[in-house]
Structure formats: structure tokens, C-alpha cells
Amino acid sequence: MEYTEKVLAHFANPRNVGEIADADGVGSIGSKECGDMIRVWIKVDKWRLADVRYKVFGCPAAIACCSMMTELAIGRRLDEACELTDAKVAEALGGLPAHK
């Protein structure tokens, strides 16, 4: 499987890149296997994600997934956002190659 058009669109024009200066939460994750490094900032208003920003060092799939994750997360209640999974992000992108 090759990258879908949606993956390529999010890779070429990633959404919501950056930091939130007065973030309510910040998290980081990285993978030793592939070298991807991700840092995410969130802003919460009335138990909803008012804004989500990120910085990522990684492959096209990692960049596209971060971009799509923000689109899926912004506006959701915190409990709803906790239900987002890698599989749901990949599905929203139209799928990813198995090794990604």
C-alpha cells in the first residue's frame, strides 16, 4: 500500500503546527525503532480541547498523523479525545502502509 492522497495532503500541508505558549498540558513521545519524536500542546476550555498544536520530527506518516490527530481532537470534550486511537487516526487518513 502506498500513501493515500489524504496522507500526502497532510504531509505537504500539515495543520496546527506549533506551540501553545500558555498550554494547559504538554506531552512528548518518541520511538527508538523509527526515530519519530513528537511533542503536543493542548489548551482546554470548559472541558473541551480548544486548541491542539504539535511539533514532529519524523516520516511522512508521522507528520500526517499528527496533523490529522489535531483536526480530530480540536473541539472534542476531554473524555472524547481520550477515545482517539492510532487506528482511528489512520482510518481518517484513508489508511497507512502496514509497516507504519
N, CA, C and O atoms as a GROMACS GRO file, in nm:
protein
  400
    1MET      N    1   0.085  -0.119   0.000
    1MET     CA    2   0.000   0.000   0.000
    1MET      C    3   0.089   0.124   0.000
    1MET      O    4   0.185   0.134   0.076
    2GLU      N    5   0.055   0.216  -0.084
    2GLU     CA    6   0.124   0.345  -0.088
    2GLU      C    7   0.046   0.443  -0.001
    2GLU      O    8  -0.064   0.413   0.046
    3TYR      N    9   0.103   0.561   0.019
    3TYR     CA   10   0.033   0.665   0.094
    3TYR      C   11  -0.089   0.711   0.017
    3TYR      O   12  -0.085   0.725  -0.105
    4THR      N   13  -0.198   0.736   0.089
    4THR     CA   14  -0.321   0.787   0.027
    4THR      C   15  -0.304   0.936  -0.005
    4THR      O   16  -0.212   1.001   0.044
    5GLU      N   17  -0.393   0.987  -0.087
    5GLU     CA   18  -0.392   1.130  -0.120
    5GLU      C   19  -0.409   1.215   0.007
    5GLU      O   20  -0.347   1.321   0.019
    6LYS      N   21  -0.492   1.168   0.099
    6LYS     CA   22  -0.514   1.243   0.223
    6LYS      C   23  -0.386   1.247   0.308
    6LYS      O   24  -0.354   1.351   0.365
    7VAL      N   25  -0.314   1.135   0.315
    7VAL     CA   26  -0.186   1.133   0.388
    7VAL      C   27  -0.090   1.233   0.324
    7VAL      O   28  -0.026   1.312   0.393
    8LEU      N   29  -0.079   1.228   0.193
    8LEU     CA   30   0.012   1.318   0.122
    8LEU      C   31  -0.028   1.464   0.140
    8LEU      O   32   0.059   1.551   0.151
    9ALA      N   33  -0.158   1.493   0.143
    9ALA     CA   34  -0.205   1.630   0.164
    9ALA      C   35  -0.168   1.681   0.303
    9ALA      O   36  -0.125   1.795   0.317
   10HIS      N   37  -0.184   1.597   0.405
   10HIS     CA   38  -0.149   1.637   0.542
   10HIS      C   39   0.002   1.646   0.559
   10HIS      O   40   0.051   1.727   0.639
   11PHE      N   41   0.077   1.564   0.487
   11PHE     CA   42   0.223   1.572   0.492
   11PHE      C   43   0.272   1.701   0.425
   11PHE      O   44   0.359   1.770   0.479
   12ALA      N   45   0.217   1.732   0.309
   12ALA     CA   46   0.261   1.850   0.234
   12ALA      C   47   0.215   1.981   0.298
   12ALA      O   48   0.284   2.082   0.291
   13ASN      N   49   0.098   1.978   0.362
   13ASN     CA   50   0.041   2.098   0.425
   13ASN      C   51  -0.012   2.063   0.563
   13ASN      O   52  -0.133   2.061   0.585
   14PRO      N   53   0.078   2.035   0.656
   14PRO     CA   54   0.033   1.995   0.790
   14PRO      C   55  -0.044   2.107   0.860
   14PRO      O   56  -0.009   2.224   0.849
   15ARG      N   57  -0.148   2.068   0.930
   15ARG     CA   58  -0.233   2.162   1.002
   15ARG      C   59  -0.189   2.173   1.147
   15ARG      O   60  -0.137   2.077   1.204
   16ASN      N   61  -0.210   2.290   1.207
   16ASN     CA   62  -0.194   2.314   1.350
   16ASN      C   63  -0.053   2.288   1.405
   16ASN      O   64  -0.038   2.242   1.518
   17VAL      N   65   0.048   2.316   1.326
   17VAL     CA   66   0.187   2.300   1.369
   17VAL      C   67   0.224   2.418   1.460
   17VAL      O   68   0.184   2.531   1.434
   18GLY      N   69   0.298   2.391   1.564
   18GLY     CA   70   0.347   2.497   1.650
   18GLY      C   71   0.332   2.464   1.797
   18GLY      O   72   0.306   2.350   1.834
   19GLU      N   73   0.349   2.566   1.878
   19GLU     CA   74   0.340   2.553   2.023
   19GLU      C   75   0.228   2.642   2.075
   19GLU      O   76   0.184   2.733   2.005
   20ILE      N   77   0.182   2.615   2.196
   20ILE     CA   78   0.087   2.699   2.266
   20ILE      C   79   0.161   2.754   2.388
   20ILE      O   80   0.196   2.678   2.479
   21ALA      N   81   0.184   2.885   2.390
   21ALA     CA   82   0.265   2.946   2.496
   21ALA      C   83   0.208   2.923   2.636
   21ALA      O   84   0.283   2.895   2.729
   22ASP      N   85   0.078   2.933   2.650
   22ASP     CA   86   0.015   2.915   2.782
   22ASP      C   87  -0.065   2.784   2.787
   22ASP      O   88  -0.179   2.782   2.833
   23ALA      N   89  -0.004   2.678   2.738
   23ALA     CA   90  -0.071   2.548   2.729
   23ALA      C   91  -0.116   2.496   2.865
   23ALA      O   92  -0.052   2.523   2.968
   24ASP      N   93  -0.225   2.423   2.863
   24ASP     CA   94  -0.273   2.357   2.984
   24ASP      C   95  -0.210   2.219   3.001
   24ASP      O   96  -0.217   2.160   3.109
   25GLY      N   97  -0.150   2.168   2.895
   25GLY     CA   98  -0.083   2.039   2.901
   25GLY      C   99   0.016   2.026   2.788
   25GLY      O  100  -0.005   2.078   2.679
   26VAL      N  101   0.125   1.954   2.816
   26VAL     CA  102   0.228   1.928   2.716
   26VAL      C  103   0.271   1.783   2.733
   26VAL      O  104   0.290   1.736   2.845
   27GLY      N  105   0.287   1.713   2.621
   27GLY     CA  106   0.333   1.575   2.626
   27GLY      C  107   0.428   1.546   2.512
   27GLY      O  108   0.424   1.609   2.407
   28SER      N  109   0.514   1.449   2.537
   28SER     CA  110   0.612   1.407   2.435
   28SER      C  111   0.613   1.256   2.424
   28SER      O  112   0.586   1.184   2.520
   29ILE      N  113   0.643   1.210   2.304
   29ILE     CA  114   0.660   1.066   2.280
   29ILE      C  115   0.761   1.049   2.168
   29ILE      O  116   0.774   1.135   2.081
   30GLY      N  117   0.831   0.940   2.171
   30GLY     CA  118   0.928   0.911   2.066
   30GLY      C  119   0.942   0.762   2.048
   30GLY      O  120   0.906   0.684   2.136
   31SER      N  121   0.994   0.722   1.934
   31SER     CA  122   1.014   0.582   1.902
   31SER      C  123   1.159   0.557   1.867
   31SER      O  124   1.212   0.615   1.772
   32LYS      N  125   1.224   0.471   1.944
   32LYS     CA  126   1.362   0.436   1.915
   32LYS      C  127   1.374   0.357   1.785
   32LYS      O  128   1.475   0.364   1.716
   33GLU      N  129   1.268   0.282   1.752
   33GLU     CA  130   1.271   0.197   1.633
   33GLU      C  131   1.279   0.278   1.504
   33GLU      O  132   1.356   0.245   1.414
   34CYS      N  133   1.198   0.384   1.495
   34CYS     CA  134   1.196   0.459   1.370
   34CYS      C  135   1.246   0.602   1.384
   34CYS      O  136   1.267   0.670   1.283
   35GLY      N  137   1.267   0.650   1.506
   35GLY     CA  138   1.325   0.782   1.526
   35GLY      C  139   1.227   0.897   1.530
   35GLY      O  140   1.269   1.012   1.539
   36ASP      N  141   1.096   0.870   1.522
   36ASP     CA  142   0.998   0.978   1.528
   36ASP      C  143   0.996   1.039   1.668
   36ASP      O  144   1.001   0.967   1.768
   37MET      N  145   0.988   1.171   1.674
   37MET     CA  146   0.978   1.243   1.801
   37MET      C  147   0.862   1.342   1.788
   37MET      O  148   0.856   1.420   1.692
   38ILE      N  149   0.770   1.339   1.885
   38ILE     CA  150   0.650   1.423   1.879
   38ILE      C  151   0.632   1.494   2.013
   38ILE      O  152   0.649   1.434   2.119
   39ARG      N  153   0.597   1.621   2.006
   39ARG     CA  154   0.563   1.700   2.125
   39ARG      C  155   0.430   1.768   2.095
   39ARG      O  156   0.412   1.828   1.990
   40VAL      N  157   0.335   1.756   2.190
   40VAL     CA  158   0.199   1.807   2.171
   40VAL      C  159   0.164   1.902   2.284
   40VAL      O  160   0.194   1.876   2.400
   41TRP      N  161   0.100   2.014   2.249
   41TRP     CA  162   0.050   2.114   2.344
   41TRP      C  163  -0.102   2.118   2.332
   41TRP      O  164  -0.156   2.111   2.221
   42ILE      N  165  -0.172   2.128   2.446
   42ILE     CA  166  -0.318   2.141   2.443
   42ILE      C  167  -0.362   2.262   2.525
   42ILE      O  168  -0.299   2.299   2.624
   43LYS      N  169  -0.473   2.321   2.481
   43LYS     CA  170  -0.540   2.429   2.552
   43LYS      C  171  -0.684   2.382   2.576
   43LYS      O  172  -0.754   2.344   2.482
   44VAL      N  173  -0.726   2.385   2.702
   44VAL     CA  174  -0.857   2.334   2.741
   44VAL      C  175  -0.946   2.451   2.783
   44VAL      O  176  -0.902   2.542   2.853
   45ASP      N  177  -1.071   2.447   2.738
   45ASP     CA  178  -1.171   2.546   2.778
   45ASP      C  179  -1.302   2.473   2.804
   45ASP      O  180  -1.358   2.411   2.713
   46LYS      N  181  -1.349   2.480   2.925
   46LYS     CA  182  -1.475   2.414   2.964
   46LYS      C  183  -1.474   2.266   2.927
   46LYS      O  184  -1.570   2.216   2.867
   47TRP      N  185  -1.367   2.197   2.962
   47TRP     CA  186  -1.351   2.052   2.942
   47TRP      C  187  -1.345   2.011   2.795
   47TRP      O  188  -1.365   1.894   2.763
   48ARG      N  189  -1.319   2.107   2.707
   48ARG     CA  190  -1.302   2.077   2.563
   48ARG      C  191  -1.163   2.119   2.520
   48ARG      O  192  -1.104   2.212   2.576
   49LEU      N  193  -1.111   2.051   2.420
   49LEU     CA  194  -0.983   2.090   2.361
   49LEU      C  195  -1.007   2.210   2.270
   49LEU      O  196  -1.058   2.195   2.158
   50ALA      N  197  -0.972   2.325   2.318
   50ALA     CA  198  -0.991   2.448   2.241
   50ALA      C  199  -0.884   2.460   2.133
   50ALA      O  200  -0.909   2.517   2.027
   51ASP      N  201  -0.766   2.407   2.160
   51ASP     CA  202  -0.657   2.411   2.062
   51ASP      C  203  -0.561   2.295   2.089
   51ASP      O  204  -0.540   2.256   2.204
   52VAL      N  205  -0.505   2.243   1.984
   52VAL     CA  206  -0.404   2.138   1.992
   52VAL      C  207  -0.298   2.173   1.889
   52VAL      O  208  -0.329   2.193   1.772
   53ARG      N  209  -0.174   2.178   1.932
   53ARG     CA  210  -0.060   2.207   1.844
   53ARG      C  211   0.046   2.102   1.866
   53ARG      O  212   0.046   2.034   1.968
   54TYR      N  213   0.137   2.089   1.770
   54TYR     CA  214   0.242   1.989   1.782
   54TYR      C  215   0.364   2.030   1.703
   54TYR      O  216   0.360   2.118   1.616
   55LYS      N  217   0.474   1.965   1.736
   55LYS     CA  218   0.595   1.968   1.656
   55LYS      C  219   0.638   1.822   1.642
   55LYS      O  220   0.634   1.746   1.739
   56VAL      N  221   0.679   1.786   1.523
   56VAL     CA  222   0.715   1.646   1.498
   56VAL      C  223   0.841   1.639   1.414
   56VAL      O  224   0.861   1.718   1.322
   57PHE      N  225   0.924   1.543   1.447
   57PHE     CA  226   1.039   1.507   1.365
   57PHE      C  227   1.014   1.363   1.327
   57PHE      O  228   1.019   1.273   1.412
   58GLY      N  229   0.986   1.340   1.199
   58GLY     CA  230   0.956   1.204   1.160
   58GLY      C  231   0.926   1.190   1.013
   58GLY      O  232   0.944   1.283   0.934
   59CYS      N  233   0.879   1.072   0.979
   59CYS     CA  234   0.849   1.036   0.841
   59CYS      C  235   0.718   1.101   0.796
   59CYS      O  236   0.646   1.158   0.878
   60PRO      N  237   0.687   1.093   0.667
   60PRO     CA  238   0.561   1.149   0.617
   60PRO      C  239   0.438   1.098   0.693
   60PRO      O  240   0.344   1.175   0.717
   61ALA      N  241   0.437   0.970   0.730
   61ALA     CA  242   0.321   0.916   0.802
   61ALA      C  243   0.308   0.981   0.939
   61ALA      O  244   0.196   1.012   0.981
   62ALA      N  245   0.418   1.002   1.010
   62ALA     CA  246   0.413   1.065   1.142
   62ALA      C  247   0.362   1.209   1.132
   62ALA      O  248   0.281   1.252   1.214
   63ILE      N  249   0.408   1.281   1.033
   63ILE     CA  250   0.365   1.419   1.013
   63ILE      C  251   0.216   1.423   0.981
   63ILE      O  252   0.142   1.502   1.039
   64ALA      N  253   0.172   1.338   0.889
   64ALA     CA  254   0.030   1.334   0.852
   64ALA      C  255  -0.057   1.292   0.970
   64ALA      O  256  -0.166   1.346   0.988
   65CYS      N  257  -0.011   1.197   1.048
   65CYS     CA  258  -0.090   1.151   1.163
   65CYS      C  259  -0.104   1.261   1.268
   65CYS      O  260  -0.212   1.278   1.324
   66CYS      N  261   0.002   1.334   1.294
   66CYS     CA  262  -0.008   1.446   1.390
   66CYS      C  263  -0.106   1.551   1.340
   66CYS      O  264  -0.188   1.601   1.417
   67SER      N  265  -0.098   1.583   1.213
   67SER     CA  266  -0.188   1.682   1.154
   67SER      C  267  -0.334   1.637   1.166
   67SER      O  268  -0.419   1.714   1.209
   68MET      N  269  -0.361   1.513   1.129
   68MET     CA  270  -0.498   1.461   1.136
   68MET      C  271  -0.545   1.450   1.280
   68MET      O  272  -0.661   1.479   1.310
   69MET      N  273  -0.456   1.409   1.371
   69MET     CA  274  -0.492   1.398   1.512
   69MET      C  275  -0.545   1.531   1.564
   69MET      O  276  -0.644   1.534   1.637
   70THR      N  277  -0.479   1.642   1.527
   70THR     CA  278  -0.525   1.772   1.576
   70THR      C  279  -0.663   1.805   1.520
   70THR      O  280  -0.748   1.858   1.592
   71GLU      N  281  -0.685   1.773   1.394
   71GLU     CA  282  -0.816   1.800   1.335
   71GLU      C  283  -0.927   1.720   1.403
   71GLU      O  284  -1.038   1.769   1.422
   72LEU      N  285  -0.896   1.597   1.439
   72LEU     CA  286  -0.994   1.512   1.506
   72LEU      C  287  -1.014   1.554   1.652
   72LEU      O  288  -1.124   1.538   1.705
   73ALA      N  289  -0.911   1.605   1.716
   73ALA     CA  290  -0.917   1.634   1.860
   73ALA      C  291  -0.975   1.770   1.894
   73ALA      O  292  -1.048   1.783   1.992
   74ILE      N  293  -0.944   1.873   1.814
   74ILE     CA  294  -0.987   2.008   1.848
   74ILE      C  295  -1.141   2.014   1.852
   74ILE      O  296  -1.209   1.971   1.758
   75GLY      N  297  -1.192   2.068   1.961
   75GLY     CA  298  -1.336   2.082   1.980
   75GLY      C  299  -1.399   1.967   2.058
   75GLY      O  300  -1.513   1.978   2.103
   76ARG      N  301  -1.328   1.858   2.074
   76ARG     CA  302  -1.383   1.744   2.148
   76ARG      C  303  -1.372   1.767   2.298
   76ARG      O  304  -1.284   1.838   2.346
   77ARG      N  305  -1.465   1.705   2.373
   77ARG     CA  306  -1.452   1.700   2.518
   77ARG      C  307  -1.331   1.613   2.552
   77ARG      O  308  -1.292   1.527   2.473
   78LEU      N  309  -1.273   1.636   2.667
   78LEU     CA  310  -1.154   1.560   2.706
   78LEU      C  311  -1.180   1.410   2.704
   78LEU      O  312  -1.095   1.333   2.659
   79ASP      N  313  -1.295   1.366   2.754
   79ASP     CA  314  -1.325   1.223   2.754
   79ASP      C  315  -1.337   1.168   2.613
   79ASP      O  316  -1.298   1.054   2.587
   80GLU      N  317  -1.390   1.247   2.521
   80GLU     CA  318  -1.399   1.204   2.380
   80GLU      C  319  -1.261   1.196   2.318
   80GLU      O  320  -1.231   1.103   2.244
   81ALA      N  321  -1.177   1.294   2.348
   81ALA     CA  322  -1.042   1.296   2.292
   81ALA      C  323  -0.962   1.176   2.338
   81ALA      O  324  -0.878   1.125   2.264
   82CYS      N  325  -0.987   1.131   2.460
   82CYS     CA  326  -0.916   1.014   2.512
   82CYS      C  327  -0.951   0.887   2.435
   82CYS      O  328  -0.879   0.788   2.441
   83GLU      N  329  -1.061   0.890   2.362
   83GLU     CA  330  -1.103   0.774   2.283
   83GLU      C  331  -1.038   0.769   2.145
   83GLU      O  332  -1.053   0.670   2.074
   84LEU      N  333  -0.966   0.875   2.106
   84LEU     CA  334  -0.896   0.872   1.978
   84LEU      C  335  -0.782   0.770   1.987
   84LEU      O  336  -0.708   0.767   2.086
   85THR      N  337  -0.770   0.688   1.886
   85THR     CA  338  -0.666   0.586   1.883
   85THR      C  339  -0.584   0.601   1.755
   85THR      O  340  -0.623   0.671   1.662
   86ASP      N  341  -0.470   0.534   1.753
   86ASP     CA  342  -0.389   0.531   1.631
   86ASP      C  343  -0.473   0.480   1.513
   86ASP      O  344  -0.464   0.533   1.403
   87ALA      N  345  -0.553   0.378   1.538
   87ALA     CA  346  -0.634   0.318   1.432
   87ALA      C  347  -0.737   0.418   1.378
   87ALA      O  348  -0.762   0.423   1.257
   88LYS      N  349  -0.797   0.499   1.467
   88LYS     CA  350  -0.895   0.598   1.422
   88LYS      C  351  -0.830   0.709   1.341
   88LYS      O  352  -0.887   0.758   1.244
   89VAL      N  353  -0.710   0.748   1.380
   89VAL     CA  354  -0.637   0.850   1.303
   89VAL      C  355  -0.600   0.794   1.166
   89VAL      O  356  -0.618   0.861   1.064
   90ALA      N  357  -0.548   0.671   1.163
   90ALA     CA  358  -0.512   0.607   1.036
   90ALA      C  359  -0.634   0.592   0.946
   90ALA      O  360  -0.625   0.613   0.825
   91GLU      N  361  -0.747   0.555   1.004
   91GLU     CA  362  -0.871   0.540   0.926
   91GLU      C  363  -0.913   0.675   0.866
   91GLU      O  364  -0.955   0.681   0.751
   92ALA      N  365  -0.901   0.781   0.944
   92ALA     CA  366  -0.938   0.914   0.895
   92ALA      C  367  -0.848   0.959   0.780
   92ALA      O  368  -0.888   1.039   0.696
   93LEU      N  369  -0.725   0.905   0.777
   93LEU     CA  370  -0.632   0.935   0.668
   93LEU      C  371  -0.651   0.843   0.547
   93LEU      O  372  -0.580   0.856   0.447
   94GLY      N  373  -0.745   0.751   0.556
   94GLY     CA  374  -0.767   0.658   0.446
   94GLY      C  375  -0.675   0.538   0.450
   94GLY      O  376  -0.664   0.464   0.352
   95GLY      N  377  -0.610   0.518   0.564
   95GLY     CA  378  -0.521   0.403   0.583
   95GLY      C  379  -0.375   0.439   0.569
   95GLY      O  380  -0.339   0.542   0.511
   96LEU      N  381  -0.291   0.353   0.624
   96LEU     CA  382  -0.145   0.368   0.617
   96LEU      C  383  -0.085   0.234   0.578
   96LEU      O  384  -0.146   0.130   0.601
   97PRO      N  385   0.033   0.234   0.520
   97PRO     CA  386   0.101   0.108   0.492
   97PRO      C  387   0.119   0.030   0.624
   97PRO      O  388   0.137   0.090   0.730
   98ALA      N  389   0.113  -0.102   0.617
   98ALA     CA  390   0.118  -0.187   0.736
   98ALA      C  391   0.240  -0.159   0.824
   98ALA      O  392   0.229  -0.165   0.947
   99HIS      N  393   0.353  -0.130   0.766
   99HIS     CA  394   0.475  -0.108   0.846
   99HIS      C  395   0.476   0.026   0.914
   99HIS      O  396   0.569   0.055   0.990
  100LYS      N  397   0.377   0.111   0.892
  100LYS     CA  398   0.368   0.242   0.956
  100LYS      C  399   0.270   0.236   1.069
  100LYS      O  400   0.247   0.336   1.137
   0.00000   0.00000   0.00000
